[in-house]
Amino acid sequence: MCPFCDPKDRVLKENEYAYVLLSNPRKVEGHFLVIPKRHVEKPWEMNGEEASAVMELIFFVQKKFEQKLGGGSNVRENYMPFLPQGRTKVNHVHYHVWPRQFEDRMYQLVDKHDKQLFEDLSEEEHDRAAKLLD
């Protein structure tokens, strides 16, 4: 049973093709999920109306964050079919939207350490990666 196909009374905002609810479990306070109503497992399987409806709700949540919290936001979608479905992995496309502030909890726990992952892009790597789009 897909937990996103029947969200019951958890829906906080919706349009014709998508809805918003709070993530449980969550990463930070105000961690929302934007989810297409139709069960879709791969992001590119959404039709144009669904994709547009999802983006409309993502932008709605982001604007509310800016208006009410004065900060920014992160938007993230994970497609990892190699992981089994579980408490933090659902095989139904969804987008995480959470508020951000300068040096917030996410920064303290993750982002400040993330800098170690960044490397300069070499010409060889550029050419190899660009070929993925051929």
ABEGO torsion letter per residue (X at the ends): XBAAABAEAABABBBAABBBBBBOBBABBGBBBBBBABBBABAAABBAAAAAAAAAAAAAAAAAAAAAAGBBBBBBBBBBAABBBBAABBBBBBBBBBBBBBGBAAAAAAAAAAAAABBBBBAAAAAAAAAAAX
